[in-house]
Amino acid sequence: MSDQARELVRRLDAVEKRLSTCAGAELAAGALTAPDPPSGERWEAGQVWAHIAEFIPYWLGEAAHVIEDGALQPTRFGRTKSDPGRVAAIERDRHSDRSLLWKRVAGDIVSLRAFLAGLDPAAWSARGLHSTLGEMDLGHLVDEFLVGHLEQHADQLEGLASTAL
């Protein structure tokens, strides 16, 4: 495993523990996340969990696409926050049982860890082109849309749990 993959797996392990704790945490009724910096949007815990449960498989697929098609030149990938599939999945699952969503997320984290551990060193140089964030290599993609994204949502869930104290 490359050093880059090893560091991402280390961070993934840490955020997995944080999310596991959040899955069992008491939450204040009606609590909302802090405003999202660009949009001001605020979410309840169910929306955060629904989003986490839908994005790992999506972005793993996009990472695989970038590896497959982005070796010679950047390949278009990704979606934006307004993507209808993203919005529909969050709305569909926002009232689902948190423990069921956590089980899905935990399984997806296992898949993400295996994906990172199995990457060929050459894969890290694959490049994608996102419609709003521009060109990025695989490491940036995995950080931005997977591991770092999980860390951001763990921060939100921890903030919601702290309001119940």
Secondary structure, DSSP 8 states (H G I E B T S, - for coil): --HHHHHHHHHHHHHHHHHHHHHT----TT------TTT-----HHHHHHHHHHHHHHHHHHHHHHHHH-SSS-EEE---TT-HHHHHHHHHHTTS-HHHHHHHHHHHHHHHHHHHHT--GGGGG-EEEETTTEEEEHHHHHIIIIIHHHHHHHHHHHHHHHTT-
